[in-house]
Structure formats: structure tokens, C-alpha cells
Amino acid sequence: MQNYKSYLFTFFALFIAFTNTLLANDVKYSYIPKKVYEKQVFPISFLITSANSKNIKFHFEGNKTPVLSQPVIIRNGKKTFYTFYFKTTEILFKIPKVIVTINGKKETLHDIRIPVRELPKQDNFSGVIASGLKIKNHQVSVFDGDTNLIAISIEAHDANLEDIYVPSALKDGIENAQRTGSKMEIHYYIVLPAKQTSLIFSYFDTIKQTFVNKFI
């Protein structure tokens, strides 16, 4: 009888350890957007419930490369969220499958398919899609006798600021583009006719789901 009890104890101890190991390496999608817009930068998040997941690698099949190679990582107890940002110009954004390697063990997640929509036409649209855009500061100077140079410092989240273009600009350019997680910052330079005393451009806000005008 004693041997039987010892056997049961050993069996359940191994079963619990094995079950905990399976649960510890559990990985699943935490967030996938239901739709995105053409040229939008958007997040895809993963949840890993493992206290010992020190060595983790993500592989996205189908030649899909995140905007940043390193994910944004948020830890909450045994739960760890890994967020990657992607950008698309396709009619349908798709990743055949995602392979996640956790401490040498590979786990495969099902494919991702997100419909990509076109934005409606909008006057003064700058091509920027973002969840919030802020003009931090700007400076106007004389470029030549007929034109002025405007230097604008812009900050936005989940944004494609690299695509910015103000339709009324005679010339434009971007410098010091930096992306950190969801935030992106740029210095945007545009040349306008000297007689133009104000500047209006719009961007599409993905939170408000509408175009928002910015004035300088």
C-alpha cells in the first residue's frame, strides 16, 4: 500500500510539473487589428505566460518584417506582452504563420489575415496615418526673395511620418527621423511661397477614425 501511495505521489508530481511546463510555454495572440489602412503602421501583440521565458525569438513567415526588429515588451507578473509594428501597402496583409521559439522549444501560431482599406479623398491630406499627431514646434525663415522655409518638429504614435507630404509645398524634406516603439519623431522642412502666410494640412487619426486638420 505504501508503494502504491508513493507511486501515486510521484505520478501526480510529474503530471503537475509536466502540465506547468506546458502552461509556462503558452503563447498566443494578444492583439490583432480587425482592419488597417494603406501605409498604416499598426501593432500586433503576443502574450507569453511563462516566468522563465528568457530566450524568445519570433519568426514571421512570408517575408514580413516588422518596422522595428525588437518588440516593445511589457511584463505583468508571469504575463509578458511582446508588440511588433508592421506597415503594409497591400490589399490584404497576411503572415502565413508565426514561429515563436521559447527556451529552445518552437511553437507555431496560425496565420494572420487583416483587410487593408483605402482612405477616402481629403483635401490637404499629408499622407500621414497616426493615433495622434502633435506639432512640437516650428520656425519660419526666409529661404530666398520669393519663398520661405518652415522647419516643423512633429511627434506621432503608430505613424508613417516618413510618408508625409504637404501638397502646397514647393520643396520638402525629412531629417532626424526616429522611431521608438509606437512613437515616431521627425524634423520636416518645407518651402512655401513667401505670400503664403499660413499652412494647413490634415492627417488621418486612427483613434478618432477621421481626418484632423493641423494649422501653422
C-alpha positions in Angstrom: 0.0 0.0 0.0 2.9 2.3 0.8 4.5 1.6 -2.5 1.2 2.4 -4.3 0.8 5.7 -2.4 4.4 6.6 -3.3 3.7 5.7 -6.9 0.6 8.0 -7.0 2.5 10.8 -5.4 5.3 10.5 -7.9 2.9 10.3 -10.8 0.9 13.4 -9.8 4.1 15.3 -9.0 5.4 14.5 -12.5 2.0 15.3 -14.1 1.8 18.7 -12.3 5.4 19.5 -13.4 4.7 18.5 -17.0 1.4 20.5 -17.0 3.1 23.5 -15.6 5.8 23.2 -18.2 3.2 23.2 -21.0 1.4 26.1 -19.4 4.6 28.0 -18.8 5.4 28.0 -22.5 1.9 29.0 -23.6 2.0 31.7 -26.3 -1.0 33.3 -28.1 -2.0 36.4 -29.9 -2.9 39.3 -27.6 -4.0 41.8 -30.2 -4.5 41.8 -34.0 -6.3 44.7 -35.6 -9.5 43.9 -37.4 -8.7 46.3 -40.3 -5.9 48.6 -41.3 -5.4 51.3 -43.9 -2.9 51.5 -46.7 0.5 52.6 -45.5 -0.6 52.4 -41.8 1.8 51.4 -39.1 0.0 49.1 -36.7 0.8 46.8 -33.8 0.4 43.0 -33.4 0.9 41.8 -29.9 1.7 38.4 -28.4 1.1 37.1 -24.8 3.5 34.6 -23.3 2.6 33.2 -19.9 6.0 31.9 -18.7 8.0 33.0 -15.7 11.2 31.6 -17.2 10.9 32.8 -20.9 14.3 34.4 -21.1 15.3 33.3 -24.6 12.5 34.2 -27.0 12.7 34.6 -30.8 9.9 35.5 -33.2 9.9 34.5 -36.9 7.3 35.9 -39.3 6.9 33.9 -42.5 6.0 35.3 -45.9 8.8 37.9 -46.0 7.0 40.0 -43.4 9.5 42.2 -41.5 8.5 44.4 -38.5 9.2 48.2 -38.7 11.5 47.6 -35.7 13.3 44.4 -35.2 12.9 44.5 -31.4 9.5 44.3 -29.9 8.0 46.6 -27.2 8.0 44.4 -24.1 5.6 44.8 -21.1 5.8 42.4 -18.2 3.0 41.9 -15.7 3.8 39.1 -13.3 4.0 35.8 -15.2 2.4 37.5 -18.3 4.7 39.2 -20.8 3.4 41.1 -23.8 5.5 41.4 -27.0 4.4 44.0 -29.5 5.7 44.4 -33.0 4.8 47.1 -35.5 4.2 46.4 -39.2 3.3 48.5 -42.2 1.5 47.5 -45.4 0.7 48.7 -48.8 -1.1 45.5 -49.9 -4.8 44.8 -50.4 -4.6 42.1 -47.8 -2.0 42.0 -45.0 -1.1 38.4 -44.3 1.5 36.4 -42.5 1.3 32.6 -43.3 2.4 31.7 -39.7 4.4 32.9 -36.8 7.0 30.7 -35.2 7.9 31.5 -31.6 10.9 29.9 -30.0 10.8 29.8 -26.2 13.9 28.5 -24.5 14.7 26.3 -27.5 11.1 25.0 -27.9 9.3 26.1 -31.1 5.6 26.9 -31.1 3.6 27.8 -34.2 0.7 30.2 -34.3 -1.9 30.3 -37.1 -1.8 32.7 -40.0 -2.7 36.4 -39.8 -5.0 38.0 -42.3 -6.0 41.7 -42.0 -8.0 43.5 -44.6 -6.4 46.7 -45.9 -8.7 49.6 -46.7 -8.2 52.8 -48.8 -8.9 56.1 -47.2 -11.4 58.5 -48.7 -10.2 61.5 -50.6 -9.4 64.5 -48.4 -8.2 68.0 -49.3 -4.8 68.9 -47.8 -4.1 65.2 -46.8 -0.5 64.8 -45.9 -0.4 61.0 -46.3 0.1 60.5 -42.6 -2.0 57.9 -40.6 -1.4 58.1 -36.9 -3.0 57.6 -33.5 -2.4 61.2 -32.5 -0.1 63.8 -34.1 1.5 66.8 -32.3 3.4 69.7 -33.7 6.1 70.2 -31.0 7.4 73.4 -32.5 8.0 75.2 -35.8 10.2 78.0 -37.2 9.8 80.2 -40.2 12.8 81.8 -42.1 13.4 83.5 -45.4 14.6 81.0 -48.0 15.0 83.5 -50.9 13.2 86.5 -52.2 10.1 84.6 -53.2 9.9 81.7 -50.7 10.0 80.9 -47.0 11.4 77.8 -45.3 9.4 76.3 -42.5 11.0 73.8 -40.1 8.5 71.7 -38.2 9.2 69.2 -35.4 6.4 66.5 -35.4 5.7 63.7 -33.0 3.1 60.9 -33.5 2.2 57.4 -32.4 1.6 54.4 -34.7 2.5 56.7 -37.5 4.0 56.6 -41.0 5.6 60.1 -40.8 8.2 59.0 -43.4 5.4 59.4 -46.0 4.5 63.0 -45.0 3.9 65.4 -47.9 2.2 68.7 -47.8 0.5 69.3 -51.2 1.2 73.1 -51.1 4.9 72.7 -50.6 7.3 73.7 -53.4 10.0 71.6 -51.9 10.2 69.4 -48.8 12.4 67.0 -46.9 12.8 64.9 -43.7 15.6 64.8 -41.2 16.3 63.1 -37.9 13.6 60.5 -38.2 13.5 58.4 -35.1 11.1 55.6 -34.1 11.0 54.2 -30.6 8.2 51.7 -30.0 5.0 53.2 -31.1 6.3 56.8 -31.1 8.0 58.4 -34.1 9.6 61.9 -34.4 10.8 63.8 -37.4 12.0 67.2 -38.5 10.1 68.2 -41.6 11.2 71.0 -43.8 9.0 72.6 -46.5 9.5 75.6 -48.8 6.4 77.7 -49.4 5.7 80.9 -51.5 6.5 84.0 -49.4 3.0 85.3 -49.9 1.5 82.2 -48.2 1.0 83.3 -44.6 -0.4 80.1 -43.1 -0.2 76.4 -43.6 -3.0 73.8 -43.2 -2.6 70.0 -43.6 -4.5 67.0 -42.5 -3.7 63.5 -41.2 -6.0 60.5 -40.5 -6.4 59.8 -36.8 -6.9 56.0 -36.3 -8.4 56.5 -32.8 -10.9 59.2 -33.9 -11.4 57.4 -37.3 -11.5 60.8 -39.0 -9.3 63.4 -40.7 -7.8 66.0 -38.4 -6.5 69.4 -39.6 -3.3 70.9 -38.3 -2.6 74.6 -38.6 0.7 76.6 -38.6 
